[in-house]
Amino acid sequence: MHSVDLDIYRPIAILMIAAVGFAISPLAMAWLWSKKFSPRKPGPVKNATYECGLASQGDAWIQFRAEYYLYAIVFLIFDVEAIFLLPFAVAFSGLTLGAAIAMLVFILLLAEGLVWAWQKRVLVWV
Amino acid sequence: MDQKLKIELSQQGIFATTLEEVYNWGRKNSVWPLTFGLACCAIEMIATTMARYDLARFGAEVFRPSPRQADLMIVAGTVTKKMAPQVVRLYNQMPEPKYVIAMGACAISGGPFKQGYNVLKGIDRYIPVDVHIPGCPPRPEALIDAFMTLQKKIDAQHLTGDLRPRHLRADTSSEFVVPQYGAHDLEPAKNPKLWNITLKATPTEPRAGENEPGKS
């Protein structure tokens, strides 16, 4: 009974060996072909990092300026504020005094942040 | 393999071939050109690959944007002296075996700009050209003809022996000298291994029609 169970899997094993052989044999043939016929021809231009007509210059390890980071954060904050302003404007006439004051505080806080960023010259692109 | 024997065998219904023939047959029918155009000839080259002329019929429709995947460089257009180093460097970066078609009057000789100060007088001064096509620009049929000529050339290449091509010889480099911008011209002005033709100085004769009264 046990041996019969194993026999079921024999075609799968044969197929797996065939599949691996099918994948490896072209690679092996190409490797043998290059050994027999085509000599390796490396060179400084051929082995260059970039396949470009122009010779690469300088170093890839350069520092980027962090300025844009602050600019992007300020943009993100005011982008979100604009989303909150839209329902505020739509429901403006129906708002209670508490809600209106809460919204004004929110806007004033962000406006203060804008003034701070302005004074720190974040908005000036150098 | 003896051609006579092969024909005789095929008459008896036996197909015989050699490894070299099968290899070259595969190679010539799957040439991958480099996506690379320099001037108006490139428009004709693009037309050649499109539906009307259809270079895909010859197995050369896969234009590669990287020299590392390309077999064939079609120098399509005017090679200025500013562009020549880039062309040679791209050629150097192509893997072997590699072939070059110089397309159009400019690429083979400088064409209408030959007398100019800034145009290279033929790309064959720096890289080995397999097929030259004249024309300004050559029609797509001319490019297809050049491609078929290249296919015949690939088909005739030997794998072994003294007649085998450059890329199968271990002692030849796959890189050619990349010219630099000099004070007046590209340095070197040519690759002496490829271009060693000395131009003969012709004696100056009065042209027909000159110095004759009544004609100007």
Boltz contact constraints between the chains, C-beta under 6 A:
constraints:
  - contact:
      token1: [A, 37]
      token2: [B, 159]
      max_distance: 6.0
  - contact:
      token1: [A, 39]
      token2: [B, 170]
      max_distance: 6.0
  - contact:
      token1: [A, 41]
      token2: [B, 96]
      max_distance: 6.0
  - contact:
      token1: [A, 41]
      token2: [B, 174]
      max_distance: 6.0
  - contact:
      token1: [A, 43]
      token2: [B, 175]
      max_distance: 6.0
  - contact:
      token1: [A, 45]
      token2: [B, 89]
      max_distance: 6.0
  - contact:
      token1: [A, 45]
      token2: [B, 92]
      max_distance: 6.0
  - contact:
      token1: [A, 45]
      token2: [B, 175]
      max_distance: 6.0
  - contact:
      token1: [A, 46]
      token2: [B, 92]
      max_distance: 6.0
  - contact:
      token1: [A, 46]
      token2: [B, 93]
      max_distance: 6.0
  - contact:
      token1: [A, 51]
      token2: [B, 66]
      max_distance: 6.0
  - contact:
      token1: [A, 51]
      token2: [B, 67]
      max_distance: 6.0
  - contact:
      token1: [A, 51]
      token2: [B, 68]
      max_distance: 6.0
  - contact:
      token1: [A, 51]
      token2: [B, 93]
      max_distance: 6.0
  - contact:
      token1: [A, 53]
      token2: [B, 86]
      max_distance: 6.0
  - contact:
      token1: [A, 53]
      token2: [B, 89]
      max_distance: 6.0
  - contact:
      token1: [A, 53]
      token2: [B, 90]
      max_distance: 6.0
